[in-house]
Amino acid sequence: MFDFFLNPANVLSLSTRVLWTGLVMLLTGIVGAYLLDLHLNLFGLVFLHAMTIIGPTLIKIGYVMRLLSQHNLRKTAHVPVMSH
């Protein structure tokens, strides 16, 4: 499992998925909680409001993962070759 996170390309791919998931959750939560609120029961309304909190959290986590993976990809691309 940890080998997956040692490869910056894998983390970059995962960060893209986390960013998109967070964006979809945020937009779904906003539309549902604030535009369709009269048609929902209490559980649905609470769930959609929670999505407006969890969505941006996933966006932030995905963005940090993306920054770290891009930094690591740049770092591995500039490793000097040692000659003897």
C-alpha positions in Angstrom: 0.0 0.0 0.0 2.7 2.4 0.9 4.6 1.7 -2.3 1.7 3.4 -4.2 2.5 6.7 -2.3 6.2 6.5 -3.0 5.6 7.0 -6.7 4.8 10.7 -7.4 3.0 9.9 -10.6 0.5 7.7 -8.7 0.0 10.4 -6.1 -0.6 13.0 -8.9 -3.2 10.7 -10.5 -4.9 10.2 -7.1 -4.9 13.9 -6.4 -6.7 14.6 -9.6 -9.4 12.1 -8.6 -9.7 13.6 -5.1 -9.9 17.1 -6.5 -12.7 16.2 -8.9 -14.6 14.2 -6.2 -14.4 17.2 -3.9 -15.7 19.6 -6.6 -18.6 17.3 -7.4 -19.5 16.9 -3.7 -19.3 20.7 -3.2 -21.5 21.5 -6.2 -24.0 18.7 -5.4 -24.2 19.9 -1.8 -24.8 23.5 -2.8 -27.4 22.7 -5.4 -29.2 20.2 -3.1 -28.9 22.1 0.2 -29.8 25.5 -1.0 -31.9 25.1 -4.1 -33.8 21.8 -3.5 -34.2 22.3 0.3 -38.0 22.4 0.2 -38.2 19.0 -1.4 -35.9 17.1 1.0 -36.4 15.4 4.3 -34.2 16.3 7.3 -31.7 13.5 6.7 -31.2 14.5 3.1 -30.7 18.1 4.0 -28.2 17.3 6.7 -26.3 15.0 4.3 -26.1 17.7 1.6 -25.0 20.3 4.0 -22.2 17.9 5.1 -21.2 17.6 1.5 -20.6 21.4 1.4 -18.1 20.9 4.2 -16.5 17.6 3.0 -16.2 18.7 -0.6 -13.9 21.7 0.0 -11.9 19.6 2.5 -11.2 17.1 -0.3 -10.3 19.9 -2.6 -7.7 21.2 -0.1 -6.3 17.7 0.5 -6.2 17.0 -3.3 -4.4 20.3 -3.9 -1.7 19.6 -1.3 -1.2 16.1 -2.7 -0.9 17.6 -6.2 1.7 20.2 -5.0 3.7 17.5 -3.2 3.7 15.1 -6.2 4.7 17.8 -8.6 7.5 18.9 -6.3 8.7 15.3 -6.1 8.4 14.8 -9.9 10.5 17.9 -10.4 13.0 16.8 -7.9 13.5 13.3 -9.5 13.7 14.9 -12.9 16.7 17.0 -11.9 18.8 14.4 -10.1 22.3 14.8 -11.4 24.1 11.7 -12.8 27.3 11.0 -11.0 30.2 10.0 -13.2 33.4 8.4 -12.1 
